[in-house]
Amino acid sequence: MLKLIFLGVNGSLQDTDSGNTSLLVTGKEGSLAVDLSCNLAAVVNAGVDAVILTHEHIDHVYGLPSLLHQMWIAGRGKALNIYVPQGLEQLADGLIHLFGLREKKNMFEIRLRTEPVFCVGTMKVTTFPTDHTEMSIGVVIEDGMEGSMGDGMEDTIEDVMKDVRSKLVYTCDTRPLRDIPSFMEGAQVLIHEASGLSKEEEALLRKGHSSGADAGKMARELGVDKLYLCHLPKGEEAKSQILREAKKVFGESFIPEVLGEIAVGGREGRVRTNLQRFVTNTDNDAIVKG
Ligand SMILES: [Zn+2]
């Protein structure tokens, strides 16, 4: 079962109660962060196994040196894998080099990696190119794929939960994607940017972004249970307008609460129907505002 925490939901401009969009995702085993900016304490405390940097824009990467520095001070020993799209290694390495982080005494091993598909604990991560102004990647994260389910009633809840596939898609910064690749299918949750309203479409497309309606359309096409909007503009009113626009297209649209925990899958997830009786209703209830 994936647990998802938004460390921030804003685009480039922060609010006092929300920094730039970045995620902390925890699987049955293992955890990872997608982009690094605000609320790094949560990433340090989780002891993440990996970090993914999606593209070179400052609001997605500026937290990297501070994260490494905090992990080092906190006494981290295990290596950290930093996954970047091909071509971003130099920028990531430059941020590390700028502060002499590799030279710190007893610094843990920092590994820059560019594999497009990889595993973190029990999670499988598949990256894909988005349609932004710069080369950028989105991620599909799946958990709970190991473990098998028997036929009888003697199966324990633990066994059942192992078999519930938990899957999310995060399309990062992007114009509306034209095609939905098959590896995105079956996700319970879509995380999609909504940088403005559809009346601003021309400017949004020029800047490589999507509207609330675009996000709603993608959620509908993908057939997810819930859509979480992110990369939102500054201010409550602007956010509310975008949420309203998304909800007109896809009712189960939400603006996530920063640092609230969201369970992906579970009760409303796509479990086999004969397993429903085992699944509690404590999961999958997103904490939302607005
Ligand atoms: Zn960007």
Residues whose N, C-alpha, C, O or C-beta is under 5 A from the ligand:
A	BS01	ZN	H57 D173
